[in-house]
């Protein structure tokens, strides 16, 4: 069970990291260019977007491993940990404000993950 928990935490972290990189990528895209220039400069030459693709691919491959080796009814609920990482990333990377209700929600997610995995 500990192996599933550790792999799920890693997969959720990779998934969240990919989403953070995607947000960083779209923030620097220039929408004023024509379609081809937008594609070449904003998509093909965007390091954040390339890093996003690599990270999301790693998360997908790890998810496939988890699905192959563990019961779906245990593995899928643990993906909710991505929301925990997402809120922390919002605070730490994007300097967003987190209100107490969000902390209560994160606590519920963690309790739910504990009950599912326990």
N, C-alpha and C positions, 0 to 999 in steps of 0.2 A: 504494500500500500504506500509506503514511503517513496518508493520509486515513482509511482504515479503522481504523487503530490509534487515531488521535485521536478519531474518532467512537465507537469501542468503549469507550475510557476514559471519555469523557463519558457515554455511555449507562450504563455500569457504575456510575459515580459517582451519577448520578440515581437508578438503581435502589436503590443502597445508601442514599442519602439518604431515599428514600421509605420504606424499611424502618425506618430510625432514627426517622423521624417517626411511623410507625405504632406503634413501641414506646413512644415518648413519649405518644402518644395513648391507648393502652390502659392506661398506668400511672395516668392521672387519671380513668378511667371509674369511676363509682360503681355497683357491682353491687347495692347494697342497695335501689335504687329499683324501683318497678313497671316493667313492660315499656314502657309509653308514656313515662313520665318518663325512663327510661333512654335510649330512642330520641331523644327531643327534646333532652335536656340533654347526654347523653354522646356522641351521634353528631352531631347537627345543629349543636350549638354548640361543638364541639371544634375549636379552631383548628389543633391539631397534625394532626388527622385531615383537615381540609380541605387543609392544606399537603401532606400525604401524597398525597392524591388528585391534586393539581396536579402534583407531582413524578413520581408514577408514570405519569400521563398523558403527560407530556413524555418520560419514558423509553420508553414504548410507542410514541409517534410517531417518536422517533428510531430505535428498533429497526425499525419498518416501513420507514423510509428506508434503513437499512443493508441490510435483506433485499432491497429492491428493486434496489439498486445494486451489491451485492457477493456473491460466492459464499457460500452457506450454510456450506460446509465450512471456510471461513476465518473467517466472522463468528461462528458459534456458539461455537467454542472460546474466542474472546476474551472472551465474557461471564463467564468464570471470574475475570476481574479484579474482579468485584463481591465475591468472597470476600476479596480483599486489602483493599478499602475497608471491608468489613464488620468485619474484624479490627481495623483501625485505628480504626474508629468505636467498637468495643467498648472499646478502650483509652482513647480520648480523650474520648468522650461519656459512657460508662457506667462508666468507671474499672475495667474488668475486668482480671484478670491474664492475661497471655499467656505460656505456657510455651515452652521452646525447640522442642518438637516442632511446635508451631503455626507457628513461624518457618520451620522446615524445610519444612513443607507449603506455606507461602506462597512460599518460594523455588522449590519444584517447580512451582507454578502459574505463576510468572513465567517460569521457564525454558521451560515448555510453551508459553506464549503467544508467547514469542520464537521458538521453533522453528516454530510454526504460521504466524506472520506473516512469518518470515524468508524 
